[in-house]
């Protein structure tokens, strides 16, 4: 009997899905923003999420190789549905919802997602044993927190 909820493969799949959806959503907001300051910020955030994808791919072999083989389960449809529907909405859902929101509502929603993402990655950090994994996860967590600050600055 396993004493974990998700395998490393599932956790990495979740992290990649979160970042891929972030790229799609921030790119959409950048393309559809008329304010140059907002356009620039959303473009920057999309590029940060693209870098996070590269970072997760770089750390994936270290994380998986540093984990006991019995944890190497194939990612399930159930886990994907949790990521897409419960923990983090899909990019398509975020885009559709944003069409019905004013800018402050979009900011609040995006800040909430960035905070939840940072918390999720802190959990991954706690599970990681390889120093390379911890280093990259720590960098990504700091960047997610900086996203919250940058988005919050637009509210002022």
Secondary structure, 3 states (H helix, E strand, C coil): CCCCCCCHHHHHHHHHHHHHHHHHHHHHHHHCCCCHHHHHHHHHHHHHHHHHHHHHHHHHHHHHHCCCHHHCCCCCHHHHHHHHHHHCCCHHHHHHHHCCCCHHHHHHHHHHHHHHHHHHHHHHHHHCCCHHHHHHHHHHHHHHHHHHHHHHHCCC
